[in-house]
Amino acid sequence: MLASILQAIGLFLATNIDDIIVLSLFYARGAGLPGTTRKILIGQYLGFGAILLAAVLVSLGARSFLPAGALPYFGLIPLLLGLYAAWTAWRNGDEDEDEDEKLTGKEISALTVAAITFANGGDNIGVYVPVFASVSTTALVAYCIVFLALVPVLVLAAKFVATRQAIAEVLERWEHILFPIVLIGLGVFILVEGGAFGL
């Protein structure tokens, strides 16, 4: 059991470390607004829970639940959200922000965090399925418990990164540009890496 727990920790860290960057941008976006951490945590749990559920179902034999060919198209989610964020930033412009909005962030949604988490973790399903299919039911349960227990650790790590003074200043100044760029880049990467649309 201890071996399964340690393997689960390693697998979680290896497949989710990139989420710290995306979640840090969500923290920068919602800076100063009440409930930001709660929304990010709920969104991360929803998105990662969907990834975990899909991986478990596929590993247990429900292969038709989520065809492998569908995974690359999840890249459309961050791509479209990134394009919308870029359009909003361009439409509003920096000069239109009043002083109150500079002191506080923009409202974020747990569902947006969930959608980005799920899209970003589509490749995780492909990693988790063979692992889950090759372990006992007890080990599979241990993996799921460890993964779900580490979600708040990931969220807190992102908060820690986003609240470091030097990083926070950069994120505060450039968030309106970085957020859409990261989402668009993430979407394009998922689409191209998975061969969506014959790319």
Rosetta blueprint (number, residue, H / E / L):
1 M L
2 L H
3 A H
4 S H
5 I H
6 L H
7 Q H
8 A H
9 I H
10 G H
11 L H
12 F H
13 L H
14 A H
15 T H
16 N H
17 I L
18 D L
19 D H
20 I H
21 I H
22 V H
23 L H
24 S H
25 L H
26 F H
27 Y H
28 A H
29 R H
30 G L
31 A L
32 G L
33 L L
34 P L
35 G L
36 T H
37 T H
38 R H
39 K H
40 I H
41 L H
42 I H
43 G H
44 Q H
45 Y H
46 L H
47 G H
48 F H
49 G H
50 A H
51 I H
52 L H
53 L H
54 A H
55 A H
56 V H
57 L H
58 V H
59 S H
60 L L
61 G L
62 A L
63 R H
64 S H
65 F H
66 L L
67 P L
68 A H
69 G H
70 A H
71 L H
72 P H
73 Y H
74 F H
75 G H
76 L H
77 I H
78 P H
79 L H
80 L H
81 L H
82 G H
83 L H
84 Y H
85 A H
86 A H
87 W H
88 T H
89 A H
90 W H
91 R H
92 N H
93 G L
94 D H
95 E H
96 D H
97 E L
98 D L
99 E H
100 D H
101 E H
102 K H
103 L H
104 T L
105 G L
106 K L
107 E L
108 I L
109 S L
110 A H
111 L H
112 T H
113 V H
114 A H
115 A H
116 I H
117 T H
118 F H
119 A H
120 N H
121 G L
122 G H
123 D H
124 N H
125 I H
126 G H
127 V H
128 Y H
129 V H
130 P H
131 V H
132 F H
133 A H
134 S H
135 V L
136 S L
137 T H
138 T H
139 A H
140 L H
141 V H
142 A H
143 Y H
144 C H
145 I H
146 V H
147 F H
148 L H
149 A H
150 L H
151 V H
152 P H
153 V H
154 L H
155 V H
156 L H
157 A H
158 A H
159 K H
160 F H
161 V H
162 A H
163 T L
164 R L
165 Q H
166 A H
167 I H
168 A H
169 E H
170 V H
171 L H
172 E H
173 R H
174 W H
175 E H
176 H H
177 I H
178 L H
179 F H
180 P H
181 I H
182 V H
183 L H
184 I H
185 G H
186 L H
187 G H
188 V H
189 F H
190 I H
191 L H
192 V H
193 E H
194 G H
195 G L
196 A H
197 F H
198 G H
199 L L
